[in-house]
Amino acid sequence: MNRANPVPPLQTSSLLRLQWIAWGVLLVVCGIAVVRAVLIDDEVPFITDAKSGDWITVPWQPTADLIAVLPEKPPSFTFVRRFDSIQPSRETRLTGRALRTLDLEINGHMVKVGPADGAGWKRGFQIDVGRWLRPGRNELRATVRNVHGPPLLTLSLQGPGTETLSTGRDWMVVGPNGASQPAVLAQDSRIHPESRQLPSSRRVAQKLAPVLLGLFAASAVLAWGIMHRSRPRILRHAPTITLLFVSAVWATIYFYKAFRMPLPLGFDAHAHLTYIDYLLREGKPPTADYGFSTYHPPAFHTLVAVISRVTGIGPSSEWAAGLYRIVPMAAGWTTVWLTGRAARRLWPEEALRPSIAIAVAGLLPMNLYMSTYVSNESLHATWVSASLVLATEMILASAWAWRHALLLGVTLGLGLLTKFTSLALAPLIAGLTASRLWIVDRQPVQRMLGVGGALMLISCCIAGWFYARNWILFGDPVVWNLDVPGKPTWWMLPGFRSTNSYLQFGESLSYPFFSGFVSFWDGVYSTLWADGLVAGMIRVSTRHSFWRYDYMTLIPALALPATAAMVGGFFAFVLESFQTPDLRRKLVLSLLTSVLFVLSFSLFFITLRLPFYAQAKAPYVLAGTLPLALCCAQGLGWGTQRIERFAGRGGLVVFWGWAGMLAAVVVLAFAT
C-alpha cells in the first residue's frame, strides 16, 4: 500500500477520547430514539401510565393468531358509560386519550376531540363538556378504531354537580357485531393458558433428577480425569475435538430429524415455500405484494430454488424435506466454524476460550432449531459471521489485503440480499474495517472514507437492484408485509406496550413456552435457550414431536450462568477495547461489541414499534451468534480462572460438571 505522506501517529489519549465520543454518541442517539418513541411518536403504541389502571380495552382472549385488518376499514369498538349529574356545570371537564382514532358522543351530541386520523393521540385532549350534560341520567359513548392493535381508551370526567367518572371495569364495550360486554383493564403482560399445558421446569427436574445427576457426575469425572492426567495434550486439541463433537450433533439432527420433519414446519415456513415455488415457476423473485413473506430479499430463496432445480427434487418429493433444509443447516454449521476461526484469531495462544466459543455457537438452541426450519435467518447469520471474520482478518493482518476487502464487500452485499437487518450492520462493519487504514496504518482520513465507500459500493452492486425495485414499485425500498400498499395489514397481541413488559423477568425459567406474553425479556430468553414459540405454532398442543420438550424446558434455568457470562463477557470486551494498547485488537473488540449492541438495540426498539408477543424473539438477532459466543467464551474463561484461584480444582470440577450437564441436556433436547 502507498504510504507516501503518512499521517502522524495517533496519540493513545486521542484514540481513547474518540472511543468515548463514539460510544457516547451511539448511546445518546439510542436514548433519544427510545424517548421519542415512547413519549412523542404517535406510530409507537406505548402507553406510559398503564399501571394506573385507567386504560381499558376489549377483553381479548390470549391467542398467537394473526389478526388481519383492512387499513381503510378498521373495526369500531364503542365504549359506553352511563352516569348521573345533579346540576351540570359548564366547568365540567373531560380529559383523555385513545389509541387510535376517537369519535366521542355525549347524550347524542357528537364532540370533536382531535384529528380524524388520530394524530397526536399521545398528547390527549381536554375539553369542557358541561353544555352537553343534563340533569339526571347521561350517556357517554367513545368509539375507538385502531388499525394496528386493540382499541385503548382512558377518560376522566370531573366537574361540580356531576358524578366523577374514569375508565375502568364498569364500562361496557360494543363490538362491530353489536355484542356488548364489560371492558377490561389494558394489560400487555399476561400468562398465555397454552404455556401451562406442559409441566414446569421444577416438575421436570424432579422427574429427571437421576438423569441430571448422572450427567453432572459424568461431566465432573471426565473433567477431573483430564485435569489430573492429560490436560496439556487434550487442551491443545480441544477446539478441534469440540468442533468434531458439535459437527456430529449437527449431522445427527440433520439426518435423524430434518429429513423426517414435514416441509412446512417452522416459522412462516408456508410463506417461505410459497416464495421458493414462485421462483421455480416464474424464474424471478416475486414482489412484496405477492405473499406473506415475499417482501424478503431473495438470496436464500433463490439458492434453495436453484438447488431444487438442479437436483430435480421439488416440494412434493420424498427427499424435499432434506434438500430444502440443506441451506439453513449448512449455513448454521458454517456459522459455528466461522466462530471457531474468529476465536482462534482473537485468542491465538489459547485453547479454552476458542473451545467454549465453538461449543456455545454449536449448541445454542436458537442456532440449532432455526437451522432446521426453512428460513433465511441462518443464511443471513452466516453472511454476517463471514463478514466479521473477514473484517477481523483484515484488521489483525500485518498489511491491508485488497482481496479480503473485495470478499468483504461481497459478503456484506449477500447479507443485504438476504435480510433487511444487514442495512444496520453493513455500514458499521465496513466503516470500522476501513478505519484500520487511519488508526493503524496512519493513512489519510480521505483514504479511509474512500475504502469504506468502496466496500459499500460493492455491496450495493450486489443488492442494490432489489431495493431499487421496491422503491420503484412501492415507493419504499424496505417495504414489508405490514405496509404493502393495497393489501390488508395485521397485528398480534398485545398490540401495545407499557413499562410492565420491560420491567419483569422469570416466567421463562419455569414455563418457557409462550412466555413472551409475560414480558419482553422472557420472550427473548425463551427463544434464545429453547424453541419458546414452538416453531411458530399458535398453541402448544399442536407442537411437533421432533424435540424433547421435557429436556428443553430445563435449558433456560440451567443456562442462567452462561447468560451471565455472555453479559459479563460483553462488558469485559468493551473495557478491554478501551484499555488495550494494541490498536488492532482494540478495533476488533470495538467491531464485535458494536455489532452485538446494534443488533440487541434493534430487537428492543422494534418491539416498541411492533408490540407483538412474537416480535420479542431472539432469532431476530441470530446474526449475532458469533460475537455472542465470543462474549460467552470470554465470560466463562474469566470465570474458570477465578474459580481455580479461589476454589481450586474442586471448584473447576463442579464448574465443568454444570457445563457438561447443560451441553448434554441441549443434545438430548434436540438430537435424540
Stockholm file with secondary structure:
# STOCKHOLM 1.0

chainA/1-672         MNRANPVPPLQTSSLLRLQWIAWGVLLVVCGIAVVRAVLIDDEVPFITDAKSGDWITVPWQPTADLIAVLPEKPPSFTFVRRFDSIQPSRETRLTGRALRTLDLEINGHMVKVGPADGAGWKRGFQIDVGRWLRPGRNELRATVRNVHGPPLLTLSLQGPGTETLSTGRDWMVVGPNGASQPAVLAQDSRIHPESRQLPSSRRVAQKLAPVLLGLFAASAVLAWGIMHRSRPRILRHAPTITLLFVSAVWATIYFYKAFRMPLPLGFDAHAHLTYIDYLLREGKPPTADYGFSTYHPPAFHTLVAVISRVTGIGPSSEWAAGLYRIVPMAAGWTTVWLTGRAARRLWPEEALRPSIAIAVAGLLPMNLYMSTYVSNESLHATWVSASLVLATEMILASAWAWRHALLLGVTLGLGLLTKFTSLALAPLIAGLTASRLWIVDRQPVQRMLGVGGALMLISCCIAGWFYARNWILFGDPVVWNLDVPGKPTWWMLPGFRSTNSYLQFGESLSYPFFSGFVSFWDGVYSTLWADGLVAGMIRVSTRHSFWRYDYMTLIPALALPATAAMVGGFFAFVLESFQTPDLRRKLVLSLLTSVLFVLSFSLFFITLRLPFYAQAKAPYVLAGTLPLALCCAQGLGWGTQRIERFAGRGGLVVFWGWAGMLAAVVVLAFAT
#=GR chainA/1-672 SS CCCSSCCCCCCHHHHHHHHHHHHHHHHHHHHHHHHHHHHTCTTSCBCTTGGGSCCEECCCCCCCSCEEECTTSCCEEEEEEEEEESSCCTTCEEEEEEESEEEEEETTEEECCSCTTCTTTTTCEEEECGGGCCSEEEEEEEEEECTTSCCEEEEEEECTTBCCEECSTTCEEECTTSCEEECEECCSCCCCGGGGGSCCHHHHHHHTHHHHHHHHHHHHHHHHHIIIIIHHHHHHTHHHHHHHHHHHHHHHIIIIIITTSCTTCSTTHHHHHHHHHHHHHHSSCCCTTSSTTTTSCSHHHHHHHHHHHHHTCCTTSTTHHHHHTHHHHHHHHHHHHHHHHHHHHHSTTCSHHHHHHHHHHHHCHHHHHHTTSSCSHHHHHHHHHHHHHHHHHHHHSSSCCHHHHHHHHHHHHHHHTTCTTHHHHHHHHHHHHHHHHHHTSCCCHHHHHHHHHHHHHHHHHHHHHHHHHHHHHHSCTTCCTTSCTTSCEEECSBCSBCGGGGSCCCHHHHCCTTGGGTCHHHHHHHHHHSCTTGGGCSSGGGCCSSSCHHHHHHHHHHTHHHHHHHHHHHHHHHHHHHHCSCHHHHHHHHHHHHHHHHHHHHHHHHHHHSCBGGGSCGGGGGGGHHHHHHHHHHHHHHHHHHHHHHHHHHHHHHHHHHHHHHHHHHHHHHHC
#=GC SS_cons         CCCSSCCCCCCHHHHHHHHHHHHHHHHHHHHHHHHHHHHTCTTSCBCTTGGGSCCEECCCCCCCSCEEECTTSCCEEEEEEEEEESSCCTTCEEEEEEESEEEEEETTEEECCSCTTCTTTTTCEEEECGGGCCSEEEEEEEEEECTTSCCEEEEEEECTTBCCEECSTTCEEECTTSCEEECEECCSCCCCGGGGGSCCHHHHHHHTHHHHHHHHHHHHHHHHHIIIIIHHHHHHTHHHHHHHHHHHHHHHIIIIIITTSCTTCSTTHHHHHHHHHHHHHHSSCCCTTSSTTTTSCSHHHHHHHHHHHHHTCCTTSTTHHHHHTHHHHHHHHHHHHHHHHHHHHHSTTCSHHHHHHHHHHHHCHHHHHHTTSSCSHHHHHHHHHHHHHHHHHHHHSSSCCHHHHHHHHHHHHHHHTTCTTHHHHHHHHHHHHHHHHHHTSCCCHHHHHHHHHHHHHHHHHHHHHHHHHHHHHHSCTTCCTTSCTTSCEEECSBCSBCGGGGSCCCHHHHCCTTGGGTCHHHHHHHHHHSCTTGGGCSSGGGCCSSSCHHHHHHHHHHTHHHHHHHHHHHHHHHHHHHHCSCHHHHHHHHHHHHHHHHHHHHHHHHHHHSCBGGGSCGGGGGGGHHHHHHHHHHHHHHHHHHHHHHHHHHHHHHHHHHHHHHHHHHHHHHHC
//
